[in-house]
């Protein structure tokens, strides 16, 4: 009885592995999916400034929207016009 159970279990595990191998890999979820990150156009407007001024925040946690927003606010005078406009339009 134990032998049949072991063989059955081995067959099931082998079959499961073969079945799973038939499915193509699924794309992962976006790394920082959050509606609070703004529209794609807003992100594009601020991306150069975030990259230039917010390296410490990006290294700590690139998904921390509040830390990056704080960085942009601290550097407001140095931001490019497109990113400053994004902050103004969003009440920041």
C-alpha positions as CSV (number, residue, x, y, z in Angstrom):
1,X,0.0,0.0,0.0
2,X,2.8,2.4,0.8
3,X,4.6,1.7,-2.4
4,X,1.5,2.4,-4.5
5,X,1.0,5.7,-2.6
6,X,4.6,6.7,-3.2
7,X,4.4,5.9,-6.9
8,X,1.1,7.7,-7.2
9,X,2.5,10.8,-5.4
10,X,5.6,10.8,-7.7
11,X,3.4,10.5,-10.8
12,X,1.2,13.4,-9.6
13,X,4.2,15.6,-8.9
14,X,5.8,14.8,-12.2
15,X,2.5,15.4,-14.1
16,X,2.1,18.8,-12.3
17,X,5.6,19.9,-13.3
18,X,5.0,19.0,-16.9
19,X,1.6,20.7,-16.9
20,X,3.0,23.9,-15.4
21,X,5.9,23.9,-17.9
22,X,3.3,24.2,-20.7
23,X,2.1,27.7,-19.6
24,X,4.1,30.7,-20.8
25,X,5.6,32.9,-18.1
26,X,3.3,35.6,-17.0
27,X,4.4,39.2,-16.8
28,X,4.9,40.4,-13.3
29,X,2.9,43.2,-11.7
30,X,4.3,46.7,-12.2
31,X,7.0,47.4,-9.6
32,X,5.4,50.5,-8.2
33,X,1.8,50.4,-9.3
34,X,0.1,53.2,-7.6
35,X,-2.5,55.7,-8.8
36,X,-0.8,58.4,-6.6
37,X,2.1,58.4,-8.9
38,X,0.3,60.6,-11.4
39,X,-0.4,60.1,-15.1
40,X,2.2,58.8,-17.5
41,X,2.6,62.4,-18.8
42,X,3.2,63.8,-15.2
43,X,5.7,61.1,-14.5
44,X,7.5,61.8,-17.7
45,X,7.6,65.5,-16.9
46,X,9.2,64.9,-13.5
47,X,11.4,61.9,-14.3
48,X,14.5,63.9,-15.2
49,X,14.2,65.9,-12.0
50,X,13.6,62.8,-9.8
51,X,16.6,61.1,-11.3
52,X,18.8,64.3,-10.8
53,X,17.7,65.3,-7.3
54,X,16.2,62.3,-5.6
55,X,18.9,59.6,-5.8
56,X,18.9,59.0,-2.0
57,X,15.1,58.4,-2.0
58,X,15.3,56.1,-5.1
59,X,18.0,54.0,-3.4
60,X,16.1,53.7,-0.2
61,X,12.7,52.8,-1.8
62,X,11.9,53.8,-5.3
63,X,8.2,53.1,-4.7
64,X,8.0,55.6,-1.8
65,X,5.9,58.2,-3.5
66,X,5.8,60.5,-0.4
67,X,9.6,60.5,0.0
68,X,10.0,61.4,-3.7
69,X,7.4,64.1,-3.5
70,X,9.1,65.5,-0.5
71,X,12.4,65.6,-2.4
72,X,10.7,67.4,-5.3
73,X,9.2,69.9,-2.9
74,X,12.6,70.5,-1.3
75,X,14.2,71.1,-4.7
76,X,11.3,73.1,-6.1
77,X,13.5,76.1,-7.1
78,X,15.8,73.8,-9.1
79,X,13.1,71.8,-10.9
80,X,12.4,72.1,-14.6
81,X,9.3,74.0,-15.6
82,X,7.3,70.9,-16.6
83,X,7.8,69.3,-13.2
84,X,7.0,72.5,-11.4
85,X,3.8,72.7,-13.3
86,X,2.9,69.2,-12.4
87,X,3.3,70.0,-8.7
88,X,1.3,73.2,-9.0
89,X,-1.6,71.5,-10.9
90,X,-1.7,68.9,-8.1
91,X,-1.7,71.4,-5.3
92,X,1.8,70.6,-4.2
